[in-house]
Amino acid sequence: MTAEEQRPPSEWNRHSIKTEVHRRGMSLSGIARDAGLAESACRLALMGMNRKGADAIAEALEIPFDTLFPKDMFVRSRSSHSKPNSKASKKSRQKGSGIAGDGEAAA
């Protein structure tokens, strides 16, 4: 192998990551199993769809996560996406609190 083939890419992408995994005699499914994840986790990670799988790949290759994966690939998890709550802006349909002065007669 020449020095050119052994040098890591200047910018990693899913193809170069997968090539590096196989070059080291590992498999994406094996990395996922070793990390206690579903076998598809690392394959999904290469598409930006599984952060835990991406963490497992970075750990297995001993390459820092920020070096291996593009910065915009895993910006936020799905659960952290802000979703407007349509119910929060609507007035409650429950009966009033019974306090006089809010447009209803106190009973």
Order of alpha helices (4+ residues) and beta strands (2+ residues): alpha-alpha-alpha-alpha-alpha-alpha-alpha
